[in-house]
Amino acid sequence: MKNLFALIAIAGIIFATAPTMVFALEDGYQEEMLEEVASDSLTQEAVEADSLAVDSSSVAVEEEIVEEVIEAPVSEEPTKEVLNLHQMVKRYFIEGGTTFMSFVLICLIFGLALCIERIIYLNMATTNTKRLVDNIETNLNNGGVDAARDLCRNTPGPVASIFYQGLERSDGSYQEVAKAIEDYGSVEMSKLERGLSWISLFIALAPMLGFMGTVIGMISAFDDIAEANTINASIVAGGIKIALITTVSGLIVAIILQVFYNYILSKIDSIVLDMEEASMDLVDLLYKHKIQGK
């Protein structure tokens, strides 16, 4: 009986304390759940805060990049103007100053005119001396001195003119004929060299005028620096550039005229050499013809 009452008492105590334990367990579980929920919420809030911070930092970085892109100037390569020869010459002529550039241009125009005139004259004065000597020999043998003289009169060039003067004095001695040919050869040579002194003058004058324009341009550049009261690279470079254009122009003109001048000199030397050789042949022909006539 005692055991029964003990079991009933224990059972009653268990049933009496069971709801309390259940409620306690439920309260503990709820607290644990609340703690877990709170920790999860805190973790989620931290993650969201971190994500917001990352998003804000990324947005800030993107804004900075956008600002840098907006603020960075777009570098546009300047299109370089392509000028033809006529436009380039016109531009440099104006930049170099019309005063001295006009003088340099005058030297070029007159120098080229004289060179062209001399070249045309020398080309017309060129004669096939070997064929002329053969024709004179044929005429001397067939028609005498008069026929040879008519041939020389109708043939252009200084060599034919010298032959004509020699044939005019064919009745004289060998020395007289040689002297007449030599004297008239000097006259024809002076005709060939006519105008060369003016060409050489323009060759020397063009760079001098250009250099004078450079000196005056440098003086103007230093005056601009003094007025600006500062040494600016653009002012100095611009003044020096404009000043040097006249010198370059003068040198170009001198080089062009010098090339033509040397060609003319070589042409004159060639004609003079032909004159000397042909004159010796003519004297020999006249001497041989006179001996045969005797």
Secondary structure, 3 states (H helix, E strand, C coil): CHHHHHHHHHHHHHHHHHHHHHHHHHHHHHHHHHHHHHHHHHHHHHHHHHHHHHHHHHHHHHHHHHHHHHHCCCCCCCCCCCCCHHHHHHHHHHHCCHHHHHHHHHHHHHHHHHHHHHHHHHHHHCCCHHHHHHHHHHHHHHCHHHHHHHHHHCCCCHHHHHHHHHHHCCCCCHHHHHHHHHHHHHHHHHHHCCCHHHHHHHHHHHHHHHHHHHHHHHHHHHHHHHHHCCCCHHHHHHHHHHHHHHHHHHHHHHHHHHHHHHHHHHHHHHHHHHHHHHHHHHHHHHHHHHHHHC
